[in-house]
Amino acid sequence: MNEQPVVIACIDAHPKSLSLLRAASNKARELGVAWAAIYVETPDHHILSRDARERILRFTAMAEQLGGNFIKQESSDPVSGISFIIQQFMETQSPVLHVFIGQTIREGFFNELRRSTAEKIARELEKYPLTVSFIPLSAASYTPSWFDRLQLQEIRPQDLLFALLSVAIAYGASELLRASVPHIEWRINAHNVTAFFLIASAITSLRCGLIPGLISAVLGFSLVNYAFIFPVGKFGIESTADGVSLSIFLVSSVAISLMGAYSRASNRALHQKEKRSEALHSLHRIASNTDTIDDALEVLHEELTHLLNMEVAFFMPKAAGSDKVELVYPRSTALDDRDQRALERCWDDVRRTGLGTVTFFKSDWRFEPLMTANGEIGVLGFKISSLIKLDSSFSRLLGALADQTAAILERIELTRLMSESHVREEREKLRAMLLSSVSHDLKTPLASIIGSLSIYKRMQNSGRLKQEIADELTDTALEEAQRLNSFISNILDMTRIESGDIQFNKDWVPIDEMLGQMPRRLRHHLTTSKLDIKDIPSEIEVQADQMMTEQMLQNVIENALKYSPAGSTVTIRCETEETELLIKIQDQGPGFPDEKLEAIFDKYERLKMSDSKVAGTGLGLAICKAVMEKQSGSILAINCPEGGAEFQLRFSKYRILNSERSKLI
């Protein structure tokens, strides 16, 4: 150990022990000293869940990341283990200046009477000249305390009025009973009227809580003594039997009031817990449908505002590891200096601050840190109205909402990172496929061009170049250069379409004019095959980008010509349907394998085909599909029953000029 002052954070497997690490780190930085995190491994460590053990490992890494040391000490209990380590520091002339201890919220009547582990540690460390600070940690689950269950603070005027009314009704029922039975029988059964007042106490406590129930019990005791116990009309007891009966009645009334109030509070707590769980589930379900942090913050803000009926704001750092947080949603939120100090303390110490907390700053805001097992991601602020009742239940609700919000935001961020990783993987796959295409398909025509020109020059230099050989070599070089140009154009077109750089100018274009350009544009493919364009009416026009549509038609027809046998014919027909214009391009080739019909429009699909005799990048048909979809059209490939393949191009917007029948959809 270094001989210098230190700050200590005592942690355990609690999910929010991270706040202790951050508090110790900030304090050490403020004092300019070192700090360390202590974990005492007790025998109970070996029965911890796997999640708890992994959490401790993460805390170890987090402590080192924040610049602190992590110390593990084996001991029979946390108190003696921490005391031993503090003593070791003191003996090595490394004085401990400050110790941070997590204080878990104690739940239940007996737990509130018993000294907590944190208090035992603080008491043990009183013998050392150091400062001990408690960092409140939320409990793992919510169990209402004794006072929460009895709800002593919820006393309304109408509840007191109900207690008076119930006693009055019980008194009226007793008088009615006395008036309806003979005098002798009444004297014998006079004490039975206490049952009416017991019922009044039970109903009042079940409906209004403990204090109104006790008021009902005391009033009932007083009325029974005054009106039904001798001497009648006075407060007093002359008979021992009457005294015993009244005592039993009073004890019974108080017991019934306690049990009734406890049952009422328990039922309300269960109902409140169920309602809270439904709200958290609804919050998670709605926010889970969002894909970005901005969308999630908008949805979370709307839901939390509706659920709590108060102003809510989100604060997050500009960048990971930043020492400051700033308002991210909603932008209209305004904080004064006190609110800003509470916000900064919440982020720096990773602990709740503001209204209803130890760190108050006289603020109307309550700030909850957004923490996950991987660290803090921001702060959630609530502007609490004066009409809101601040109690432990409401405090736990705000903590649960903060935890749920943190989990949702972390999930979205992890999903984004996974999506980006997937995009990078897909980009690398496409890059590898493109490089494969470039290295094979683009290199092949380039090699033919180089070879033809090399032979041409060598034969010309040797004087053996004949005219027919020269024509053949130059034709070969020209044909391969045109093919190479087509390959490169397809790659560039596909890239521009996917990136959105191409803007489609939709004009009314005659279909016969575009198809009429095809023989000229494909003349180098028509040396061995024929192109038969059936009569296309000149009055048919489609709404499309002429340049891109002509390129698309050229790609489809070129594909049909390349895969057609020598001497065959590619036929083009045009048909008008009720809502679409249909162009059919049919070849006499081998057709497509049935399992490939849907995939032939995918990028680089030809690279997966066993038949690679016909060179190409596999982008031509993918470009055709993209162009048609950009223009609200579609393209389909089928195998003809008589043989060959047929491409069907459907344009959804067309018109027929100079005709009573005109279609524009």
QUIDA-V161087 format. One line per field, one symbol per residue. phi: phi as a letter, one per 20 degrees, with the letter a starting at -180 (. if undefined). psi: psi as a letter, one per 40 degrees, with the letter a starting at -180 (. if undefined). burial: b if it has 24 or more other ideal C-beta (glycine too) atoms within 12 Angstrom, else e. A space follows every 10 residues. Layout:
phi = ???
psi = ???
burial = ???
This chain:
phi = .febgcddde dbefgdfgff ffffffffff emcebbddce eegfgfdfff ffffffffff fffffended cdceafbfff ffffffffff feldfeebcd cedffecnff ffeeffffff ffffeffdfb ddcedfdfff bdcgfgffff lfeeddgfff ffffffffff fffffffffd cgffffffdf ffffffffff ffffffedof fgffffffff gfffffdcdf ffncercddf ffffffffff ffffffffff ffffffffff ffffffffff ffffffffee dcffffffff fffffffelb fcbdcbffbf nfecdcfdae fefcdeffff ffffffffel bfcngncfee mldeecddfe ccfepecrcd dceeffefee bfffffffff ffffffffff ffffffffff ffffffffff fffffffffd ffffffffff fffffgffff femdeeffff ffffffffff ffffffffff ffffffffen fedeeececf ffffffffgf fdffeefdcd cdefgdgfee cdeaefffff ffffffffff ffeeffnecd dccccddfcb ddddcdddef ndfgfdfeef effmfffeef edfefremdg fffgffffff dmdbccdcef feondceddd decbbdelbf ecccd
psi = iigiiihhhh iaehdeeddd dddddddddd efiiiihhhh hidedeeiid dddddddddd dddddeeiih hhhhididdd dddddddddd defghhdhhh hhhhhhhidd dddihidddd ddddedeigi hhhhhhhiid ihhhiddddd fdeghidddd dddddddddd ddddddddee iiddddddfd eeeddddddd dddddddead dddddddddd ddddddeehh hheihihdhd dddddddddd dddddddddd dddddddddd dddddddddd dddddddeei eidddddddd dddddddefi hiihhiidih eieiiihdhi eehhhadddd ddddddddef ihiaheidgd efieihhhhh iieeiieahh ihhhieehhh iddddddddd dddddddddd dddddddddd dddddddddd dddddddddc dddddddddd dddddddddd deeehidddd dddddddddd dddddddddd ddddddddee dhhhhhihhh dddddeeddd dfdeeedeii hhhihhheeh iihihddddd dddddddddd ddeiiheihh hhihihadei hhhhhhifae aiideeddee eiheddeeid hfdhiieeed dddddddddd ffaiiihihi deiiihhhhh hehiihifid hhhh.
burial = eeeebbbbbb bbbbbbbbbb bbbbbbbbee eebbbbbbbb beeeeeeeee ebeebbebbb ebbeebebbb bbbeeeebbe bbbbbbeebb eeebbbbbbb bbbbbbbeee eeeeebbbee bbebbeebeb ebbbbbbbbe ebbbbbebbb beebeeeebe ebbbebbebb bebbeeeeee eeeeeeeeeb bebbbbbbbb bbbbbbbbbb bbbbbbbbbb bbbbbebbbe eeeeeebeee eeeebbeebb ebbbebbbeb bbbbbeebbe ebeeebeeeb eebbebbeeb eebeebbebb bebbbebbeb bbbbbbeeee eeeebebbbe eebebeeebb ebbbbbbbbb bbbbbbbebe bebbbbbbbb bbbbbbbbbb bbbbeeeeee ebbbbbbbbb bbbbbbbbbb bbbeeeeeee eeeeeeeeeb eebbeebbee bbebbbebbe ebeeebeeee eeeeeeeeee eebeebbeeb eebbebbebb bebbeebeee eeebebebbb bbbbbebbee ebebbbeebb bbbeebbeeb bbbbbbebbb bbbbbbbbbb bbbbeeebbb bbbbebeeeb bbbbbbbbbe bbeeeeeeeb bbbbbbbeee eeeebbbbbb bbbbbbbbeb bebbbbbebe eeebbbbbbb bbbbbeeeee eebee
